[in-house]
Amino acid sequence: MSKRAEMIKELLDMQKKFIAYDKAQEGGFEMADYYVDDPSHPLYNYREDYNELAMKIVDQAHEDRGSNR
């Protein structure tokens, strides 16, 4: 599996975990959970980690095509 495919798989796994967390909450997902600052919380650093990985994929795609973002 290529490095890009591994990163995409990781993004999809993160999405699945997020959806599972959302479904497990009584009354739905709370936005406060999205910005949580507790390292023991399941969504700790989710936004940052997801965004960083997504940008690596975008950068790699641009590098492969010789284009700029």
C-alpha positions, -999 to 999 in steps of 0.1 A, spaced: 0 0 0 14 34 -9 21 61 17 -8 82 4 -32 52 5 -21 46 42 -28 82 50 -62 81 34 -70 49 52 -60 66 85 -83 96 77 -112 72 70 -105 54 103 -105 87 121 -139 95 105 -153 62 116 -141 67 152 -157 102 152 -190 89 139 -190 61 164 -183 86 192 -212 108 179 -236 79 178 -227 68 213 -236 102 229 -270 106 245 -286 136 227 -259 138 201 -225 154 197 -216 185 216 -194 211 199 -175 215 232 -162 179 226 -147 190 193 -125 216 211 -118 195 242 -85 201 260 -84 169 281 -58 144 269 -80 115 282 -110 125 260 -115 104 228 -115 135 206 -85 151 221 -65 168 193 -89 152 167 -93 185 148 -56 192 147 -45 156 138 -72 153 111 -63 186 95 -26 179 96 -30 145 79 -54 159 53 -30 187 45 -1 162 41 -23 144 15 -31 176 -3 6 186 -3 16 152 -16 -9 154 -44 3 188 -55 39 176 -54 30 146 -76 13 169 -101 39 197 -99 12 222 -90 9 247 -61 -18 251 -35 
